Amino acid sequence: MKKVVFAGAALLFAVLVNGQEIKRDSVSQLVNNTELPVEVVIPVINPKSVIVEAVSATMSKGAKPGFQVDIPEVASDQIEKNLQNSIRNKTKSKVVKTNNEFSVQGTLLTAISDKPLDVYALLTKMDSSVRVVFFFEQDSVFIEESVDAHKANLSREYARTFAVNQYKEHTQNRIKAENNKLESQEKELRKLMDQNQGMHTDIKKLEADINNANMDIKVNVGAQDIKIKEIYKQKELITTIKEKETKKTAEKVLADMNKENKKLRDENESLNKKIVKSRAEIESIKEKIRNNLEDQYLKKQAISKQRGYIRGLEAMVDKIR
């Protein structure tokens, strides 16, 4: 097997890679998205054999000599149109379908003969393939080895070429479908990466909120210190006042000072709660980041595997003969 190494996502969680355990790291280190190599294995996919056999099979004219070939993996409905086009070969002759038999009269298949041919083809669905039996009739005689070895060889090659082309076309369609799957996986990976970036942005915003709250707390503590001193002085002042109304006014001022101080304490408490909440949110986002990076790694593994599989299929096409 061929092996190719590609860069994969950072492993930021406990997982075994090549026998080594990679453990969770701190988010501050994970932000850098340090990547570990992801090993990609390009599988060697060997195509199934395409074998043409000379047979005697029952068709609309009875038991006749023909050329049988099994086309691996394809479905009968996938090749019906191609079969009709092949035996008609761009002539004006009409292909007639009766049950699973396709026939055309007076078609010109120069790969077999320069003279017109009547061609019949039986299409049968097998477990993992489609069997086609070709019959070639010329001047009321069906081509076979004992009648005309040269034309029999050409007929055999015609059947093989048709089967090989259908097998290759089917494999190309598989490659196209697998490429579509790969595109979907890559789209999902980009979405995960965008989510990861968004979560780091959210953390930065929360960290800025914490810094701002800490600055507000310092200002708040300073304001409380000043207010406490003012309250202390106001209390001392009240003890020296004898006149009833003046003392009443001074006590009201003290009450307002206490209200202002309580407001400052409540504000301080609110700021501290905001910091606690923001830190909790950061920890929650960090966990989501770890999960996201795990998902990224697994998605990159899947993408690498998918790329390897596609390359294996592409190499397989050239082996179909």
N, C-alpha and C positions, 0 to 999 in steps of 0.2 A: 504493500500500500504506500502511496505517496503521502507525504505529510508536509504541510505548510504552516508556518507560525504567523499569526496576525495579532495585532494589539487588541486587547479586550478591555473590559471595564475593570476598575479597581475592585479588588476583593476586600470589602470592609466588614466582613462578618465571618463567623466561624464556618469554614468550609474546607474540604480537602481538595487540593489541586496538585496533580502529579505526586500524590503521597504526602504533601506538606500541608499542615493546618494553617490557614490564614485567619487570624482573629479580628474581632471588631477593633477599630481604631477610633481615636477621638475625632469629632467632626472637624475640628480646626485643621487636622491633618488630612481629613478626607475631602475637604474643600478643593484641594489641589487636583483631585481626580487622577491620582497616580495609577497608571494602568499596568496590569500584568499581562504577559503574553497568553493568548488563547490559542490552543493547538487546534488546527483545522485538518481533518483527515479527508482526503479526496478518495472516495471509495473506487475500487476497480469494479465496474459493472460490465459484465460480459453479456452480449446479446444472445438471445436464443437462436439456435440454428434455423436456417431457412433451407429446407430440403424439398426438392421436387422429385416426385416418383411417377413413373409410368404405371397407370392402373387401368383396370376395366371397371367401369361404374355404370349404374343404371341411370339413364336420363330419359328425356321425352321420346327418344327414338329407340329405346331399349338399352341393352348392355352394350356399351361402346368403349373403345380405347380412348384414354384421356391422360391428362397430366395434373397430378394432385400436389397441392402445396398448402401447408399450414402457415398462416401469418400470425406470429405471436402477438398477444396482448391486445390486439385491435378488436373493435366491436363491429358486427356485420353492418349496422346502419352507418358506420363511419366510412365504409369503403364502397357502398353500393353505387354512389354517384361516380366515384373514380373508376369503378369496374365498368360501368356503362360507357363512360367516355373513352376508356382504354380499348374496349372491343369495337366501338363504333369508329374510333380513330378519325374523328372530324369529317366522316363521310355523311351523306344524307340518309344513310340507312337508319331505320328506327330499331331501337332495342325493345324487345318484348319481354316482359316479366311474367312468368307463370309459376306461382308458388315461390320456390327458392331457385328457379332456373331463369337465367338471363340469356336471351338469344338475339342474334342479329344476322341478317342474310346479306351476302354479297359485300361484306366489308373488306377493306384493303389494309392488311397488316404487312407492310413491307419488311418488317423484321423477320417474317416467316416466309412470305411468298409474294411474287409480283402479281399473282393472279388473285381474283376475289375469293374470299373464304366465307363459309358459314360458321359462325362461332357460337358455342354454347358454354355457359359457365354455371356450375352449381355452387351455391353459397350455403355453407352450413356452420352454425355456431357451435364451437367446441367449449370445453371448460375454461381454457385460458387462451384461446386463439380462434381464428376463423379459417375454416377449410374451404379452399376454392379448387374445384376440378374443372379444368379447361378441356373442351373438345373442339378440334379444328377439322372441319369437313371441306374437302375440295373435290369437285367433280364427283359427288356422291360417295367419296371414299374418305374415311376418317384417318387422319395422320397418325401413324405409329411407327415404331422402330422397324418392324418387319416389312413395312410398305415403302417407307422413304426415311432412311436413317438420318440424312442431312436435315430434312424438314422437321424430323422428330427432335433433333438436338436444338434446332432454332425454336421450336415450340416450347421445349423445356426451358430454354433461356428466357423466352418471353414470359413464361409463368414466374420464373425466379425474379426477373426484373420488376414485374408488377408487385410481387410480394415484398421485395426489398424496399421498393419505393413507399409502399403503404406502411411498412414497419418504421421506416425513417420518418415519414410524415407524422405518424402517431407519436413517435418519440419527441419530435420537434414540438408537437402540441403539448406533450408532457412538460417539456422544458419551459415553454411559454407559461403554462399554469404554475409551475414551480417558481418562475421568476415573479409572477404576480404575488405569490405567497411571500416571497422574499421582500418585495416592495412593501407589503403590508407589515411585515416584521420590522423593517427599517423605519417605517412611519411610526410604529408603536415605540421604537427605541427613541426616536427624536422627541416624541411626546414625553417620555420618561425623563429625558435630559432637560427638556424645557421645564417640566415640573420641578426637577432638582434645582435648576437655576432659580426658579420662582421661590422655592423654599429658602434658599440661601439669602435671597433678597428680603424675605419676610424676617429672617433672623437678624439681619443688619438693621432693619427698621425697629424691631423690638429692642435690640441693643442700644440704639439711639434713644428710644423712649426711656430706657432704664437710666442712661446717662443724664438725660434731661430731668428725670424725676429725682435723681441724686442731687443735681444742682439745685432743684427747687427745694429739696429737703434742707440743704445747707442754708438757703435763704430763709426758709421757714424757721429753722432752729435759731438763727440769728434774730429773727423777728420776735420769737417767743422769749428769748433772753431779754430783749429790750422791754417787751411788754411786762414780763415778770418784775423787772426793776421798777417800771412805772407803777405797777400794782403795789409793790412794797412801799414806795414813796407815798402813794395815795393813802394807803392804810395808816402810815405814820401821821400824815396830814390830818386825817379824820380824828385821830386821838387828841389833837391839839385844838380842835374847833369846839367852841362852847355854844355858839349861837345855833339854835335849833334848825332854822330854815337853811342856813349855810351848810350845816352838817348834813342835812338831808340831801342837798344838792351834791355835796362831795361824795356821799354814799352812792348816789345814782351814777356819778362818774365812775366810781369803783366797779359798780355792777356792769356798766358798759365795757370797762376794761376786761373784766372777767369773761364776758361774752366774747370779746375779740380774741382773748387768749384761748378760749375753748374752740373757737373757730379755727385758730391756727393749729391746735392739737388735732382737731378732726381732719384738717387738711394734711397734716403730717401723717396721720394714720392712713388716709386715703392714698397718699403717695407711696407709702411702704407696701400697701396692699397691691397697688398697681405694679410695683417692682416684683413682688412675689408672683403675681399672675403672669407677668411678662416672662419671668424666668421659667415658670412652669410651661408656658407656651413654647419657649425655646427648646426645652427638653423634649417636649412632644414632637416638635418639628425635627429635632435631631434624630429621633427614633424613626420618623417617617423618611428622613434622608437615608438612614441606614437601610431601611426596607426598599427604598427606591433604588439605591445602589446595588442591592442584591438582585432586584428585578432587572436592572440594567445588565448586570453580569450574566444572568441567566438568558436574557434576551440576546445578548451578544454571542453567547454560546450557541443559541438556536440559530442565529443568523450565520455564524461560521459553519455550523453543520449543514445548513441549507445551501450555502454557497458551495461547499464541498460536494454535496449531492448533485447540484446542478452541473458542476464541472465533470462529475462522474458520468452524468447522462450525456453531456456534450461529447465526451471522449467515446462513449458507447456508440453514438451515431456513426462515427467513422469506421466502427468495426462491423457494422451490419452489412453482410454480403450474402 
